């Protein structure tokens, strides 16, 4: 049996990437429209009713951006549908400016911050981890899609770290090779929190497709391009689970069976 490797230390959750940009646009734009509308109502008596109506509508559009904690969780589906509309609507502009990934990551960071606030006082009891198959090395033959413990735990990719931590902490997780499978797995499991790892485009898609489930998202790094030998911050995942999810770790540590093989 192979000697067990030390797992990365979880540490604390890092600051969210650029969440202020999305919030500035999402909240600032309708508030600016509201100010202009009410100013127009003050100086244009003939169309005051229309100006007031426009101002109230703009305030209603900005209101979901102020929801936090339990209020955010109760209204999450509606809030996320509106936020996703903003993210998708301004994505072409961000792409034209050469900052598409920054815009999506800012939206994800804003989402993460609200999820952290919502689960800061009470941790999730039924969490699900979603990981993409591309974190496994392309040349590795281990059948982790069918059985996670088929991993050789060679230390050359992050799958082994996740397998050991999942067994030790009794985490529930899925590694899938298709987005629609991940969504189906999440809806069937019915978690109160999903911790998902994926590329920026799929993170935006996932938040759009599953607005009813609170999701904390972690972006992949793509050193070799899309879907080939990708990587992510394992300590970030561990920190998210320890900070946001109620501990289920048993008294005695569980060690996975090691399988001989070449990754």
C-alpha positions, 0 to 999 in steps of 0.5 A: 500500500502506498504511503499516504500523502499529506493534503494541502492545508485549507487555510481561509477563503481568499477574497472574491475576484472583482465582485465590486465591478459587477455590483457597481454596474448591477446596482449603479446603473439602475440607481443612476437611471432613478436619479435622472428620472426623479430629476426629470419629474422635478423639472418637467411637470408635463411628463411627471407621471412617466418620469416617476414611473421610470424612477420607481421601475429603476429602483425596483430593478436595483432592489434585488442587489441589496438582498443579503443573508436569509433574504437572499436565500429565500428569493435566490431564484428570482434574484439570480435570474435577474443578475444573470440577465445583467451578466449575459446582456453586458457580456458582448460589451466586455468581450469587445473590450477584451475583458470577458473573463474579468466580467464573468469572474466579477459576476461569480465573485459577487455571487460568492460573496453573497453565498458566504454571507448567507452561510456565515452564520449557519453552515450548509448541512447537505452540500454537493461538490461538482468537479469537471473530468478535465482535472484528470490528466488526459493520459491517465487511464483511471476510471474515476467517472465510474469509481473515484477510488479508481484514482491511482493517487499519483500526485500528478493531478488534483483528483487524488487530493480531492479523493482523500479529502472526500473520504476523510470528511465524508463529502458528497461529490461528482466528477462529470464530463458533461454540464447537463449531467452535473445539473441533473446530479445536483437536482437529484441530490437536492443540496442546500449548497453546491460547490462547483469548479469549472471554467468561467464560461461553464460557471456562468452557464451553471449559475444561469441553469440552476438559479434555485440552488445556492452555488459557491463557484471556483474557476479553473486555470487552463495552462494547456487550453480548454478541457485539457489537463486543467487545474484549480486551487485545491486549498480554495475548495477545502477552505470553502467546504470547511467554512460553508459546510457543516463538518461530517468528519468521522472520529476515525480517519478513513483511508482509501484503498490504493490501486497500482497503476501508471497515471 
